[in-house]
Amino acid sequence: MLYRTAGQFKTSYQADQALFPIRQDAFLLGIILILAWVVFPMTASEFTFQTLLIPILIYSLAALGLNILTGYAGQLSLGTAAFMGVGAYACYKMITIMPWMNPIVAILLSGVFSAGIGVAFGIPSLRIKGFYLAIATLAAQFFLVWLFEKWAWLYNYNASGAIQVPNLEMFGTYVAGPQASSIVQYYVVLFIVSLLTMLCINLTRGNLGRTWKATRDMDIAAELIGINLMKSKLTAFAVSSYIVGVAGALFVFMWRGAAEPNLFDIPLSFRILFIAIIGGLGSIMGNYLGAILIVGLPVVLNLLPAALGIPIDSATVEHLNIMIVGSLIVFFLIVEPHGLAQLWRLIREKLIIWPFPH
């Protein structure tokens, strides 16, 4: 029995509320961390870094930011890509104005600007909710993308209207730009994603997380028991936008290398929303599972037919990808609304009581 719990006793309230109530969960996390920090960097190719490992981590972080707002606080948002753009452009301006700034510090500070914009556009959540709030965030999406196009100062008056990531050094090693190696960029992304994931785990398990959940489940009842709804909703917008802004800076500086305003258009917002839905709203681990599926599916669809000797063109692969993702979203909304994270919980429960049926 992989999840044998015999002998694992809880003798205190602290032990009962531990992050890993079952010892095997900690072992599993340790294996995942060893794979991420040691095995993958030693064995992965350039193709694997650029098409799987780095984008999975960045999309997971963006979905985590959206999940804080929608999954934990219950505030719908369709403007995730625009807030990613705020983080990317803020990081670009800091790097060009202050070239001596540490790239990791610049990436982490870029989320502060995104958090401020997120709070500003989150103020309508104090009066409206549900579908109407989603429309308000959609307005933010269109407005910010328009601003990225029209405010030439943001892209240093470049004739192409795009931002180009310069070569950035840290301790004598290039971490961003054309001369940076993929493995260095992977470690930078992995470090930041791990740091913010630990932060989110602690936030969602603490008082602030319980406040968000109470606001999500029934805001009127939450207000009646003394929860400040304005503080709860705006902190959710601030934390969510901060994480999304950092993800946007990583998206451009550690993966794409350059960006135009239309990169942060509505399709990117929907892509991140799909990751959160398929992975499971209100779950930390679900963001990673959803990102692995959404990012990995096109790669599998491209490589599998060739491996099996089936002739298929790229346009058909793209259509298949859209059809499969759409079908999965409908499937999870109907059959398992809590996504892949809930499926893992069910498997884990079965492993705990195996070989007994219930």
C-alpha positions as CSV (number, residue, x, y, z in Angstrom):
1,M,0.0,0.0,0.0
2,L,1.7,3.2,-1.2
3,Y,-0.3,5.4,1.2
4,R,-0.2,3.3,4.3
5,T,-1.2,5.6,7.2
6,A,-0.8,3.1,10.1
7,G,1.3,4.5,12.8
8,Q,0.9,8.2,11.7
9,F,-0.9,9.6,14.7
10,K,-2.0,13.2,15.3
11,T,-1.3,14.2,18.9
12,S,-1.7,18.0,18.6
13,Y,-3.7,20.6,16.8
14,Q,-0.6,21.7,15.0
15,A,0.1,18.2,13.7
16,D,-3.5,18.0,12.5
17,Q,-3.2,21.2,10.5
18,A,0.2,20.3,9.0
19,L,0.8,21.0,5.4
20,F,1.5,17.3,4.8
21,P,-0.8,15.3,7.1
22,I,0.4,12.1,5.5
23,R,4.1,11.5,5.3
24,Q,3.9,10.1,1.7
25,D,2.7,13.5,0.4
26,A,6.0,15.0,1.6
27,F,8.0,12.2,-0.1
28,L,6.1,12.7,-3.4
29,L,6.8,16.5,-3.3
30,G,10.5,15.7,-2.6
31,I,10.6,13.5,-5.7
32,I,8.9,16.2,-7.8
33,L,11.4,18.8,-6.6
34,I,14.4,16.6,-7.4
35,L,13.0,16.0,-10.9
36,A,12.5,19.8,-11.4
37,W,15.8,21.0,-9.9
38,V,18.2,18.2,-10.8
39,V,16.9,15.6,-13.3
40,F,15.2,17.7,-15.9
41,P,18.0,20.3,-16.2
42,M,20.6,17.5,-16.7
43,T,18.6,15.6,-19.3
44,A,16.4,18.1,-21.1
45,S,17.2,19.4,-24.6
46,E,16.9,22.9,-25.9
47,F,13.6,21.9,-27.5
48,T,12.3,20.6,-24.2
49,F,13.2,23.7,-22.3
50,Q,11.6,26.1,-24.8
51,T,8.5,24.1,-25.7
52,L,7.6,22.4,-22.4
53,L,9.5,23.2,-19.2
54,I,9.7,27.0,-19.2
55,P,6.2,27.7,-20.7
56,I,4.6,25.2,-18.3
57,L,6.1,27.0,-15.3
58,I,5.1,30.4,-16.6
59,Y,1.6,29.4,-17.5
60,S,1.2,27.7,-14.1
61,L,2.2,30.9,-12.3
62,A,-0.2,33.0,-14.4
63,A,-3.0,30.5,-13.7
64,L,-2.1,30.5,-10.0
65,G,-2.6,34.3,-10.0
66,L,-6.0,33.9,-11.6
67,N,-6.9,31.1,-9.2
68,I,-6.3,33.3,-6.2
69,L,-8.8,35.8,-7.6
70,T,-11.4,33.5,-9.1
71,G,-10.9,30.1,-7.3
72,Y,-10.3,31.4,-3.8
73,A,-12.0,34.8,-3.7
74,G,-14.8,34.1,-6.2
75,Q,-14.2,37.2,-8.3
76,L,-14.4,36.6,-12.1
77,S,-11.7,38.1,-14.3
78,L,-11.1,38.0,-18.0
79,G,-8.3,40.5,-18.0
80,T,-5.4,38.3,-17.0
81,A,-3.3,38.8,-20.1
82,A,-3.5,42.6,-19.8
83,F,-2.2,42.4,-16.2
84,M,0.6,40.2,-17.6
85,G,1.3,42.9,-20.1
86,V,1.6,45.5,-17.3
87,G,4.2,43.4,-15.6
88,A,6.2,42.8,-18.8
89,Y,6.2,46.5,-19.8
90,A,7.0,47.6,-16.2
91,C,10.0,45.3,-16.1
92,Y,11.1,46.5,-19.5
93,K,11.0,50.1,-18.4
94,M,12.9,49.4,-15.2
95,I,15.6,47.6,-17.0
96,T,16.0,50.3,-19.7
97,I,15.9,53.2,-17.2
98,M,18.1,51.4,-14.6
99,P,20.4,49.0,-16.5
100,W,22.3,48.2,-13.3
101,M,19.2,46.7,-11.6
102,N,19.3,43.0,-10.8
103,P,17.0,41.2,-13.3
104,I,15.3,39.0,-10.7
105,V,14.6,42.1,-8.5
106,A,13.2,43.9,-11.6
107,I,10.9,40.9,-12.4
108,L,9.7,40.7,-8.8
109,L,9.1,44.5,-8.6
110,S,7.2,44.5,-11.9
111,G,4.4,42.7,-10.1
112,V,3.9,45.8,-7.9
113,F,2.9,47.9,-10.8
114,S,0.5,45.2,-12.0
115,A,-0.9,45.0,-8.5
116,G,-1.7,48.7,-8.4
117,I,-3.5,48.5,-11.8
118,G,-5.3,45.4,-10.6
119,V,-6.6,47.2,-7.5
120,A,-7.7,50.1,-9.6
121,F,-9.8,47.9,-11.9
122,G,-10.9,45.8,-8.9
123,I,-12.8,48.7,-7.3
124,P,-16.0,47.9,-9.3
125,S,-16.0,44.5,-7.5
126,L,-17.3,46.4,-4.4
127,R,-20.6,47.0,-6.2
128,I,-20.9,44.4,-8.9
129,K,-20.1,40.7,-9.1
130,G,-20.5,37.7,-11.4
131,F,-21.0,38.3,-15.1
132,Y,-21.0,42.0,-14.7
133,L,-17.6,42.0,-12.9
134,A,-16.2,39.8,-15.7
135,I,-17.3,42.4,-18.3
136,A,-15.6,45.1,-16.2
137,T,-12.3,43.2,-16.2
138,L,-12.8,42.6,-20.0
139,A,-12.9,46.3,-20.4
140,A,-9.6,46.5,-18.5
141,Q,-8.2,44.0,-21.0
142,F,-9.2,46.1,-24.0
143,F,-8.1,49.4,-22.5
144,L,-4.7,48.2,-21.4
145,V,-3.8,46.5,-24.7
146,W,-4.9,49.8,-26.4
147,L,-2.6,51.7,-24.0
148,F,0.3,49.4,-24.8
149,E,-0.1,50.2,-28.5
150,K,-0.6,54.0,-28.2
151,W,1.7,55.0,-25.4
152,A,5.0,55.0,-27.3
153,W,7.0,55.8,-24.1
154,L,6.3,52.2,-22.9
155,Y,8.3,50.7,-25.8
156,N,10.9,53.5,-25.9
157,Y,9.5,55.0,-29.1
158,N,10.5,51.9,-31.1
159,A,9.3,52.2,-34.7
160,S,8.1,48.6,-34.6
161,G,6.0,49.1,-31.5
162,A,7.6,46.1,-29.9
163,I,9.8,45.6,-26.8
164,Q,13.1,43.7,-27.2
165,V,14.7,42.0,-24.2
166,P,18.4,43.1,-23.9
167,N,21.2,40.9,-22.7
168,L,21.0,40.9,-18.9
169,E,23.8,39.6,-16.7
170,M,23.8,38.4,-13.1
171,F,27.0,37.3,-11.4
172,G,28.8,37.2,-14.8
173,T,26.1,35.0,-16.4
174,Y,23.5,36.0,-19.0
175,V,20.1,35.3,-17.6
176,A,18.0,37.1,-20.3
177,G,18.3,38.2,-23.8
178,P,19.7,36.5,-27.0
179,Q,22.9,35.3,-25.3
180,A,21.2,33.7,-22.3
181,S,21.1,29.9,-22.2
182,S,17.8,28.0,-21.7
183,I,19.0,26.1,-18.6
184,V,19.8,29.4,-16.8
185,Q,16.5,30.9,-17.8
186,Y,14.8,27.7,-16.6
187,Y,16.4,27.9,-13.2
188,V,15.4,31.6,-12.8
189,V,11.8,30.8,-13.7
190,L,11.8,27.8,-11.4
191,F,13.2,29.8,-8.5
192,I,10.6,32.6,-8.9
193,V,7.7,30.2,-9.4
194,S,8.7,28.1,-6.4
195,L,9.0,31.2,-4.3
196,L,5.5,32.6,-5.2
197,T,3.9,29.1,-4.9
198,M,5.1,28.8,-1.3
199,L,3.8,32.3,-0.7
200,C,0.4,31.4,-2.1
201,I,0.2,28.2,-0.1
202,N,0.8,30.0,3.1
203,L,-1.6,32.8,2.2
204,T,-4.5,30.5,1.3
205,R,-4.0,28.4,4.4
206,G,-4.0,31.5,6.7
207,N,-6.5,34.1,7.8
208,L,-6.4,35.9,4.5
209,G,-7.2,32.7,2.6
210,R,-10.2,31.9,4.9
211,T,-11.4,35.5,4.4
212,W,-11.3,35.0,0.6
213,K,-13.2,31.7,0.8
214,A,-15.9,33.2,3.0
215,T,-16.3,36.0,0.5
216,R,-16.5,33.5,-2.3
217,D,-19.0,31.2,-0.7
218,M,-21.4,33.9,0.6
219,D,-20.3,37.5,0.7
220,I,-23.4,38.8,2.6
221,A,-23.0,36.2,5.4
222,A,-19.2,37.0,5.5
223,E,-20.0,40.7,6.0
224,L,-22.5,39.9,8.7
225,I,-19.9,38.0,10.7
226,G,-17.5,41.0,10.5
227,I,-15.4,40.4,7.4
228,N,-14.5,43.6,5.6
229,L,-15.5,42.8,2.0
230,M,-13.7,45.8,0.5
231,K,-10.4,44.7,2.1
232,S,-11.0,41.0,1.2
233,K,-11.8,41.7,-2.5
234,L,-9.1,44.3,-3.1
235,T,-6.4,42.2,-1.4
236,A,-7.4,39.4,-3.7
237,F,-7.1,41.7,-6.7
238,A,-3.7,43.0,-5.5
239,V,-2.2,39.5,-4.8
240,S,-3.6,38.0,-8.0
241,S,-2.4,40.9,-10.2
242,Y,1.0,40.9,-8.5
243,I,1.5,37.2,-9.4
244,V,0.1,37.6,-12.9
245,G,2.4,40.6,-13.4
246,V,5.5,38.6,-12.4
247,A,4.3,35.9,-14.8
248,G,4.1,38.4,-17.6
249,A,7.6,39.6,-17.0
250,L,8.9,36.0,-17.0
251,F,6.7,35.4,-20.1
252,V,8.6,38.0,-22.1
253,F,12.1,38.1,-20.5
254,M,12.7,34.4,-19.9
255,W,10.8,32.9,-22.8
256,R,9.6,35.0,-25.7
257,G,12.5,37.5,-25.8
258,A,10.3,40.1,-27.5
259,A,6.7,41.2,-27.4
260,E,4.1,43.3,-29.2
261,P,0.9,44.6,-27.6
262,N,-1.3,42.0,-29.3
263,L,0.7,39.2,-27.5
264,F,-1.4,40.2,-24.4
265,D,-4.7,40.1,-26.2
266,I,-7.8,38.2,-25.1
267,P,-6.8,34.8,-26.4
268,L,-4.0,34.7,-23.8
269,S,-6.5,35.5,-21.1
270,F,-8.8,32.6,-22.2
271,R,-5.8,30.3,-22.4
272,I,-4.9,30.9,-18.8
273,L,-8.6,30.6,-17.8
274,F,-8.8,27.2,-19.5
275,I,-5.7,26.1,-17.5
276,A,-7.4,27.2,-14.3
277,I,-10.7,25.5,-15.1
278,I,-9.2,22.2,-16.3
279,G,-6.7,22.1,-13.4
280,G,-9.3,23.0,-10.8
281,L,-10.5,26.3,-9.4
282,G,-9.5,26.8,-5.7
283,S,-6.4,24.5,-6.0
284,I,-2.7,25.2,-6.0
285,M,-1.7,21.9,-7.6
286,G,-4.4,22.2,-10.3
287,N,-2.6,25.1,-11.9
288,Y,0.4,22.9,-12.7
289,L,-1.7,19.9,-13.9
290,G,-3.7,22.2,-16.2
291,A,-0.6,23.8,-17.6
292,I,1.0,20.5,-18.3
293,L,-2.1,19.4,-20.2
294,I,-2.6,22.6,-22.1
295,V,1.1,23.2,-23.0
296,G,1.9,19.5,-23.5
297,L,-1.1,18.6,-25.7
298,P,0.0,20.5,-28.9
299,V,3.5,19.0,-28.5
300,V,2.1,15.5,-28.3
301,L,-0.3,16.1,-31.2
302,N,2.7,17.3,-33.3
303,L,5.1,14.4,-32.4
304,L,2.7,11.4,-32.0
305,P,1.4,11.2,-35.7
306,A,5.0,11.4,-37.0
307,A,6.1,8.7,-34.6
308,L,3.3,6.5,-35.7
309,G,3.9,7.2,-39.4
310,I,0.6,9.0,-39.9
311,P,0.8,11.9,-42.3
312,I,-0.9,15.0,-40.9
313,D,-0.4,18.7,-41.6
314,S,0.1,21.4,-39.1
315,A,-3.3,23.0,-39.7
316,T,-5.1,19.8,-38.8
317,V,-3.0,19.5,-35.7
318,E,-4.1,23.0,-34.7
319,H,-7.8,22.2,-35.3
320,L,-7.4,18.9,-33.3
321,N,-5.8,20.9,-30.4
322,I,-8.7,23.4,-30.3
323,M,-11.3,20.6,-30.5
324,I,-9.7,18.5,-27.7
325,V,-9.2,21.5,-25.4
326,G,-12.8,22.6,-25.9
327,S,-14.1,19.0,-25.3
328,L,-12.0,18.8,-22.1
329,I,-13.4,22.1,-20.8
330,V,-17.0,20.9,-21.4
331,F,-16.2,17.5,-19.8
332,F,-14.7,18.9,-16.7
333,L,-17.5,21.5,-16.2
334,I,-20.1,18.8,-16.4
335,V,-18.4,15.7,-14.9
336,E,-15.8,17.1,-12.5
337,P,-16.1,20.9,-12.0
338,H,-13.1,20.8,-9.6
339,G,-10.8,19.6,-12.4
340,L,-7.7,17.5,-12.4
341,A,-6.9,18.4,-8.8
342,Q,-10.1,16.7,-7.7
343,L,-9.3,13.6,-9.7
344,W,-5.9,13.4,-8.0
345,R,-7.7,13.8,-4.6
346,L,-9.9,10.8,-5.4
347,I,-7.0,8.7,-6.6
348,R,-5.2,9.6,-3.4
349,E,-8.1,8.6,-1.2
350,K,-8.4,5.3,-3.0
351,L,-4.7,4.6,-2.4
352,I,-5.0,5.4,1.3
353,I,-7.7,2.7,1.8
354,W,-6.5,0.2,-0.8
355,P,-7.0,-2.7,-1.0
356,F,-10.4,-2.1,0.7
357,P,-13.1,-0.6,-1.5
358,H,-14.4,2.0,1.0
